[in-house]
Amino acid sequence: MLEWFSILLDALWAAIPAIGFGMIFNVPRSALPLCALGGALTYGLREVLLYQHLSIELSTFIAATTIGIIGVFWSRRYVMPRPIYTVPSIIPMIPGKYAYEMMISLVSMNTDGVTNALLSSFIENGLHAVSILFAIAFGLVLPSMYYTKRQQPII
């Protein structure tokens, strides 16, 4: 029970950066609540899938695909471009921790010399960060490619 409450609370906190980046990207005010909902949904879904012992890359891909599908429907319903909803919604899933740890390993290798542990940390965290970024990109692209293939124009 406590884990689910923690996941729900984290999802609600994830809505804040989605709104913030929506404002940075000049998203119309009327779309900001949906950006917040999308950010909370994607982050919450990813956390639920991680709780079910899926890998972070697969969980991120499924969450990004989900917001990609939802973004297609929102863009048609509210007659706005799909990235208005999807881009701020995926911001909470950006792999900042892995990129940070990778850079810390790189700086440590530069100051202290290359060791097997630092090199391993650099490669492992770098691969995680790149894999998560690819999962986000492919997850967002697949729904729009599907609807384009079916000859249904999307906005």
LOLO-597164 format. One record per residue (C-alpha): residue in one letter; x, y, z. Coordinates in nm, 2 decimals. Layout:
BEGIN
+------+--------+--------+--------+
| resn |      X |      Y |      Z |
+------+--------+--------+--------+
|    A |      X |      Y |      Z |
...
+------+--------+--------+--------+
***
This chain:
BEGIN
+------+--------+--------+--------+
| resn |      X |      Y |      Z |
+------+--------+--------+--------+
|    M |   0.00 |   0.00 |   0.00 |
|    L |   0.28 |   0.24 |   0.09 |
|    E |   0.46 |   0.17 |  -0.24 |
|    W |   0.15 |   0.26 |  -0.44 |
|    F |   0.10 |   0.58 |  -0.25 |
|    S |   0.47 |   0.66 |  -0.31 |
|    I |   0.43 |   0.59 |  -0.68 |
|    L |   0.12 |   0.81 |  -0.69 |
|    L |   0.29 |   1.09 |  -0.51 |
|    D |   0.59 |   1.07 |  -0.74 |
|    A |   0.36 |   1.08 |  -1.04 |
|    L |   0.20 |   1.40 |  -0.91 |
|    W |   0.54 |   1.56 |  -0.86 |
|    A |   0.63 |   1.46 |  -1.21 |
|    A |   0.35 |   1.69 |  -1.34 |
|    I |   0.55 |   2.00 |  -1.22 |
|    P |   0.84 |   1.96 |  -1.46 |
|    A |   0.60 |   1.88 |  -1.74 |
|    I |   0.42 |   2.21 |  -1.68 |
|    G |   0.75 |   2.39 |  -1.65 |
|    F |   0.89 |   2.27 |  -1.98 |
|    G |   0.55 |   2.32 |  -2.14 |
|    M |   0.58 |   2.69 |  -2.04 |
|    I |   0.94 |   2.70 |  -2.17 |
|    F |   0.82 |   2.55 |  -2.51 |
|    N |   0.54 |   2.81 |  -2.53 |
|    V |   0.26 |   2.56 |  -2.50 |
|    P |  -0.08 |   2.73 |  -2.49 |
|    R |  -0.23 |   2.77 |  -2.15 |
|    S |  -0.53 |   2.56 |  -2.24 |
|    A |  -0.29 |   2.26 |  -2.30 |
|    L |  -0.09 |   2.29 |  -1.98 |
|    P |  -0.33 |   2.07 |  -1.77 |
|    L |  -0.31 |   1.80 |  -2.03 |
|    C |   0.07 |   1.83 |  -2.03 |
|    A |   0.06 |   1.79 |  -1.65 |
|    L |  -0.16 |   1.49 |  -1.68 |
|    G |   0.06 |   1.34 |  -1.95 |
|    G |   0.37 |   1.39 |  -1.74 |
|    A |   0.21 |   1.23 |  -1.43 |
|    L |   0.08 |   0.95 |  -1.64 |
|    T |   0.40 |   0.86 |  -1.82 |
|    Y |   0.61 |   0.88 |  -1.50 |
|    G |   0.36 |   0.69 |  -1.30 |
|    L |   0.32 |   0.42 |  -1.56 |
|    R |   0.70 |   0.38 |  -1.59 |
|    E |   0.72 |   0.35 |  -1.21 |
|    V |   0.44 |   0.09 |  -1.20 |
|    L |   0.62 |  -0.12 |  -1.47 |
|    L |   0.95 |  -0.09 |  -1.28 |
|    Y |   0.77 |  -0.21 |  -0.97 |
|    Q |   0.66 |  -0.51 |  -1.17 |
|    H |   1.03 |  -0.58 |  -1.24 |
|    L |   1.05 |  -0.47 |  -1.60 |
|    S |   1.37 |  -0.31 |  -1.71 |
|    I |   1.39 |   0.07 |  -1.71 |
|    E |   1.44 |   0.08 |  -2.08 |
|    L |   1.13 |  -0.13 |  -2.16 |
|    S |   0.92 |   0.05 |  -1.90 |
|    T |   1.02 |   0.39 |  -2.05 |
|    F |   0.94 |   0.26 |  -2.40 |
|    I |   0.59 |   0.15 |  -2.30 |
|    A |   0.52 |   0.47 |  -2.12 |
|    A |   0.65 |   0.68 |  -2.41 |
|    T |   0.44 |   0.47 |  -2.66 |
|    T |   0.13 |   0.52 |  -2.43 |
|    I |   0.17 |   0.90 |  -2.43 |
|    G |   0.24 |   0.89 |  -2.80 |
|    I |  -0.10 |   0.72 |  -2.86 |
|    I |  -0.28 |   0.95 |  -2.62 |
|    G |  -0.11 |   1.25 |  -2.78 |
|    V |  -0.25 |   1.15 |  -3.12 |
|    F |  -0.60 |   1.15 |  -2.98 |
|    W |  -0.55 |   1.47 |  -2.79 |
|    S |  -0.41 |   1.65 |  -3.10 |
|    R |  -0.72 |   1.55 |  -3.30 |
|    R |  -0.97 |   1.64 |  -3.03 |
|    Y |  -0.82 |   1.98 |  -2.94 |
|    V |  -0.68 |   2.05 |  -3.30 |
|    M |  -0.32 |   2.12 |  -3.19 |
|    P |   0.01 |   1.96 |  -3.29 |
|    R |   0.09 |   1.64 |  -3.12 |
|    P |   0.43 |   1.75 |  -2.98 |
|    I |   0.25 |   2.02 |  -2.77 |
|    Y |   0.13 |   1.73 |  -2.55 |
|    T |   0.39 |   1.47 |  -2.59 |
|    V |   0.72 |   1.66 |  -2.55 |
|    P |   0.65 |   1.81 |  -2.21 |
|    S |   0.49 |   1.48 |  -2.10 |
|    I |   0.81 |   1.28 |  -2.16 |
|    I |   1.04 |   1.53 |  -1.98 |
|    P |   1.01 |   1.36 |  -1.64 |
|    M |   1.15 |   1.04 |  -1.79 |
|    I |   1.47 |   1.19 |  -1.92 |
|    P |   1.76 |   0.99 |  -1.77 |
|    G |   1.93 |   1.26 |  -1.58 |
|    K |   2.07 |   1.03 |  -1.30 |
|    Y |   2.25 |   0.81 |  -1.55 |
|    A |   2.39 |   1.10 |  -1.75 |
|    Y |   2.51 |   1.26 |  -1.43 |
|    E |   2.68 |   0.94 |  -1.30 |
|    M |   2.84 |   0.89 |  -1.65 |
|    M |   2.99 |   1.24 |  -1.64 |
|    I |   3.11 |   1.20 |  -1.28 |
|    S |   3.29 |   0.89 |  -1.39 |
|    L |   3.44 |   1.07 |  -1.68 |
|    V |   3.56 |   1.36 |  -1.47 |
|    S |   3.70 |   1.11 |  -1.21 |
|    M |   3.89 |   0.93 |  -1.49 |
|    N |   4.03 |   1.26 |  -1.60 |
|    T |   4.15 |   1.36 |  -1.25 |
|    D |   4.24 |   1.03 |  -1.08 |
|    G |   4.33 |   0.82 |  -1.38 |
|    V |   4.14 |   0.53 |  -1.55 |
|    T |   4.05 |   0.24 |  -1.34 |
|    N |   3.84 |  -0.06 |  -1.43 |
|    A |   3.56 |   0.05 |  -1.19 |
|    L |   3.54 |   0.40 |  -1.33 |
|    L |   3.55 |   0.28 |  -1.69 |
|    S |   3.28 |   0.02 |  -1.61 |
|    S |   3.06 |   0.29 |  -1.44 |
|    F |   3.11 |   0.52 |  -1.74 |
|    I |   3.01 |   0.26 |  -1.99 |
|    E |   2.72 |   0.12 |  -1.79 |
|    N |   2.56 |   0.46 |  -1.71 |
|    G |   2.62 |   0.59 |  -2.06 |
|    L |   2.45 |   0.28 |  -2.22 |
|    H |   2.16 |   0.32 |  -1.98 |
|    A |   2.12 |   0.69 |  -2.07 |
|    V |   2.14 |   0.63 |  -2.44 |
|    S |   1.90 |   0.33 |  -2.43 |
|    I |   1.64 |   0.53 |  -2.23 |
|    L |   1.67 |   0.82 |  -2.48 |
|    F |   1.62 |   0.58 |  -2.77 |
|    A |   1.32 |   0.42 |  -2.59 |
|    I |   1.16 |   0.76 |  -2.55 |
|    A |   1.23 |   0.86 |  -2.91 |
|    F |   1.10 |   0.53 |  -3.06 |
|    G |   0.80 |   0.53 |  -2.82 |
|    L |   0.69 |   0.87 |  -2.93 |
|    V |   0.74 |   0.80 |  -3.30 |
|    L |   0.57 |   0.46 |  -3.34 |
|    P |   0.21 |   0.58 |  -3.28 |
|    S |   0.24 |   0.86 |  -3.54 |
|    M |   0.40 |   0.62 |  -3.79 |
|    Y |   0.12 |   0.38 |  -3.74 |
|    Y |  -0.15 |   0.64 |  -3.81 |
|    T |   0.04 |   0.78 |  -4.10 |
|    K |   0.07 |   0.43 |  -4.25 |
|    R |  -0.31 |   0.39 |  -4.22 |
|    Q |  -0.34 |   0.71 |  -4.43 |
|    Q |  -0.51 |   0.89 |  -4.15 |
|    P |  -0.37 |   1.24 |  -4.13 |
|    I |  -0.26 |   1.35 |  -3.79 |
|    I |  -0.20 |   1.70 |  -3.68 |
+------+--------+--------+--------+
***
